[in-house]
Amino acid sequence: LGEGLSFRGTIQNLSMTGAAIALSQACIPYVGSLVRTGRREATVARVTADGIAVNFKVPIPAASFDERIIL
């Protein structure tokens, strides 16, 4: 997070434009918060039942989007 805080999460769903990430209920950032998923900057788009959904600032290029992707 922008405040220098970091939390561990589990990616549940990944697309070229964003991801759904499971987090513990104790550490849910607000919608609109700037976050980093791996090395990729993102904005929290919504809070889900078990975490957050984020939109990447720069989409993942189609040529590098496969099962070996490293965020």
FENHU-V908920 format. One record per residue. N is the residue number from 1. PHI is phi as a letter, one per 20 degrees, with the letter a starting at -180 (* if undefined). D_FIRST is the distance of its C-alpha to the first C-alpha in Angstrom with 1 decimal. Layout:
N & PHI & D_FIRST
N & PHI & D_FIRST
This chain:
1 & * & 0.0
2 & f & 3.8
3 & f & 5.4
4 & n & 5.6
5 & e & 5.3
6 & c & 6.1
7 & c & 8.4
8 & e & 11.4
9 & b & 12.7
10 & c & 15.9
11 & f & 16.4
12 & e & 19.3
13 & b & 20.1
14 & c & 19.4
15 & c & 20.9
16 & f & 21.0
17 & d & 18.9
18 & a & 16.3
19 & b & 15.8
20 & d & 16.1
21 & c & 14.0
22 & e & 15.4
23 & c & 13.4
24 & f & 15.1
25 & f & 15.8
26 & f & 14.4
27 & c & 10.7
28 & e & 10.6
29 & f & 8.1
30 & f & 10.4
31 & g & 12.2
32 & n & 11.3
33 & f & 7.5
34 & e & 6.2
35 & c & 4.7
36 & c & 6.6
37 & d & 9.5
38 & m & 11.5
39 & d & 12.1
40 & e & 12.0
41 & f & 9.8
42 & b & 9.9
43 & c & 9.9
44 & f & 10.3
45 & e & 14.1
46 & a & 15.3
47 & e & 15.1
48 & d & 17.7
49 & f & 19.9
50 & c & 18.0
51 & r & 14.4
52 & c & 13.0
53 & d & 14.2
54 & c & 12.4
55 & d & 14.2
56 & f & 13.9
57 & f & 14.3
58 & c & 17.2
59 & g & 19.2
60 & f & 20.3
61 & f & 23.9
62 & g & 26.6
63 & f & 28.3
64 & d & 25.5
65 & e & 24.5
66 & b & 26.4
67 & f & 26.1
68 & d & 25.2
69 & f & 22.1
70 & d & 19.3
71 & e & 15.9
